[in-house]
Amino acid sequence: MNRIPALWAAAYGSQSPRLRRFLARRVVHLGAFVRALALTDHRPFTSL
């Protein structure tokens, strides 16, 4: 996943409040899920 520096720092930095870290982590995980979902359409399907 392409990491957004400000979002990554908010999600995994120790200086952010707990709620902000939690929400930022959810956004990071949601972005990774959406990216993986988009890539599934572009991978060839092979069967035996």
Beta strands, then each sheet from edge to edge (+ up, - down):
end
